[in-house]
Amino acid sequence: MKLLWDRMENWLKVHAPDVLVDLNQGASELEISGLETAVGYELPSDLKESLRIHNGQSGDSQWLIAGWELLSTARILEEWNVWKGLYDKESFKEWDVKSQEGVANVWWQPAWIPLTYNGCGDHHCLDLAPANGGKNGQIITMWHDSEVREVLAKNYTQWFEHLVRTFELNDAEYVFESGDFEFDAAQK
């Protein structure tokens, strides 16, 4: 994870120094374990390693991922609590879902840990309770107004590596304005 973050930081130094400065310092072990306790799941080691390097971003600059905020431990818990409150009220009980194979056929569940946020209730989530055919720790889509749930990557490292590679192959305008971080089906 350190090598991936080094590559991301090098790209940001050249193309978006204000975004680099907006990245938070690493999370403490107490912040990480506090998040795990609050959500009731142990986070995969690659996500914890990433959080130890940069605990999301402060939000004083544009969001890191083309309209998506990279969430800190505090923001992960904040977004998770919003969804958990709705879940506890059974707000999604009657909603239809079209999940890709390997993703639970539910609107949302507590084992989906938000990693990003677009300001409209949409997230890239860490899936810690995949359905048959899925992989624990896979990254999935969770759009608040779409019934589709799909796998983007088999784990956090693969997801983050794809982001880094997309940055390196493009200029700042493409990265921050296009929002096009399409995942190749072969990666999953």
C-alpha positions in Angstrom: 0.0 0.0 0.0 2.9 2.3 0.7 4.2 2.0 -2.8 0.7 2.8 -4.2 0.4 5.9 -2.0 3.9 7.0 -3.0 2.8 6.8 -6.7 -0.4 8.7 -5.9 1.4 11.4 -3.9 4.0 11.8 -6.8 1.2 12.4 -9.3 -0.6 14.8 -7.0 2.6 16.8 -6.4 2.8 17.6 -10.1 -0.9 17.8 -11.1 -2.8 18.8 -8.0 -0.7 19.9 -5.0 -3.7 21.4 -3.3 -5.3 17.9 -3.2 -2.1 16.4 -1.8 -2.1 18.9 1.0 -5.8 18.1 1.7 -5.0 14.4 2.5 -5.0 13.8 6.2 -2.2 12.3 8.2 -2.5 8.6 8.9 -5.1 7.3 11.3 -4.0 6.1 14.7 -4.4 2.5 15.9 -7.1 3.9 18.3 -9.0 5.5 15.4 -8.9 2.3 13.4 -9.9 0.0 16.2 -12.6 2.4 17.3 -14.1 2.2 13.8 -13.9 -1.6 13.8 -15.6 -1.7 17.2 -18.3 0.7 16.1 -19.2 -1.1 12.9 -18.7 -4.6 14.4 -16.3 -5.8 11.7 -12.5 -6.2 11.5 -11.2 -4.3 8.5 -8.9 -6.0 6.0 -5.2 -5.3 6.5 -4.8 -3.5 3.2 -7.5 -0.9 4.1 -6.0 -0.5 7.6 -2.5 0.0 6.0 -4.0 2.7 3.7 -5.7 4.5 6.6 -2.4 4.5 8.5 -0.8 6.4 5.6 -3.7 8.8 4.9 -6.8 8.9 6.9 -9.0 10.2 4.1 -9.0 13.9 3.3 -10.0 17.0 5.1 -12.3 18.4 2.5 -10.6 21.8 2.1 -9.8 21.0 -1.6 -11.6 19.2 -4.4 -12.3 15.6 -3.6 -9.6 13.1 -4.5 -11.6 10.8 -6.9 -13.5 12.9 -9.5 -16.4 14.0 -7.4 -15.8 11.4 -4.6 -14.5 12.2 -1.2 -12.0 9.7 0.2 -13.5 9.1 3.6 -11.5 9.2 6.9 -12.3 6.9 9.8 -14.6 9.5 11.3 -16.4 10.1 8.0 -16.7 6.4 7.3 -18.5 6.0 10.6 -20.6 9.0 10.0 -21.9 7.7 6.7 -22.2 4.1 8.0 -24.4 5.5 10.9 -26.7 7.2 8.5 -27.3 3.9 6.6 -27.4 1.9 9.8 -30.2 4.2 11.2 -32.2 3.6 8.0 -31.5 -0.1 8.1 -32.6 -0.4 11.7 -35.9 1.3 10.8 -36.4 -1.3 8.0 -36.5 1.5 5.5 -35.4 -0.7 2.6 -37.5 -3.8 3.4 -39.7 -3.4 0.3 -37.2 -2.1 -2.1 -36.2 -4.1 -5.2 -32.5 -4.8 -5.7 -30.5 -6.1 -8.7 -27.3 -7.3 -7.3 -24.5 -8.8 -9.4 -23.5 -12.3 -8.5 -21.4 -12.4 -5.3 -23.2 -9.3 -3.8 -26.0 -9.7 -1.3 -29.4 -8.9 -2.8 -30.2 -6.2 -0.3 -30.4 -2.4 -0.6 -27.8 -2.0 2.2 -26.5 -4.0 5.1 -24.2 -3.2 8.0 -21.3 -5.2 6.5 -21.0 -2.7 3.7 -18.4 -0.1 4.9 -18.4 3.2 2.9 -15.0 4.2 1.5 -16.1 7.2 -0.6 -18.9 9.6 -0.8 -20.2 11.8 -3.6 -22.4 14.2 -1.6 -25.6 12.6 -2.8 -25.7 9.4 -0.7 -23.6 7.2 -3.1 -20.6 5.1 -2.0 -18.0 2.7 -3.0 -18.2 0.2 -0.2 -16.1 -2.5 1.3 -18.2 -5.7 1.3 -17.6 -7.8 4.4 -20.5 -10.2 3.9 -20.5 -11.2 0.2 -23.0 -13.5 -1.3 -22.1 -16.9 -2.9 -19.5 -16.3 -5.5 -18.2 -13.1 -3.9 -15.0 -12.4 -2.0 -14.8 -11.0 1.5 -13.4 -7.5 1.2 -14.5 -6.9 -2.3 -15.4 -3.3 -3.3 -18.9 -2.7 -4.5 -21.1 0.1 -5.7 -23.9 1.4 -3.5 -25.9 4.2 -5.1 -28.7 5.5 -3.0 -31.2 5.8 -5.9 -30.2 2.7 -8.0 -31.1 -0.9 -7.3 -28.0 -2.1 -9.0 -25.1 -3.4 -6.8 -22.0 -4.5 -8.6 -18.4 -5.6 -7.8 -15.7 -3.2 -8.8 -12.7 -5.0 -7.5 -11.9 -8.1 -5.5 -10.2 -6.2 -2.7 -9.2 -2.7 -1.5 -5.6 -3.0 -3.0 -6.9 -3.8 -6.4 -9.5 -1.0 -6.3 -6.9 1.6 -5.1 -4.3 0.4 -7.6 -6.8 1.0 -10.4 -7.3 4.5 -9.1 -3.6 5.2 -9.0 -3.1 3.8 -12.5 -6.0 5.9 -13.8 -4.3 9.0 -12.3 -0.9 8.2 -13.8 -2.3 7.6 -17.3 -4.3 10.9 -17.4 -4.0 14.6 -16.8 -5.7 16.5 -13.9 -8.6 17.7 -16.0 -9.6 14.1 -16.9 -9.0 12.8 -13.4 -11.0 15.4 -11.5 -13.7 16.3 -14.0 -14.6 13.2 -16.0 -15.4 10.8 -13.1 -14.5 8.0 -15.5 -12.8 5.3 -13.4 -14.3 2.4 -15.2 -13.2 -1.0 -13.9 -12.4 -3.7 -16.4 -14.5 -6.8 -15.9 -11.3 -8.9 -16.1 -10.0 -7.2 -12.9 -12.8 -8.6 -10.9 
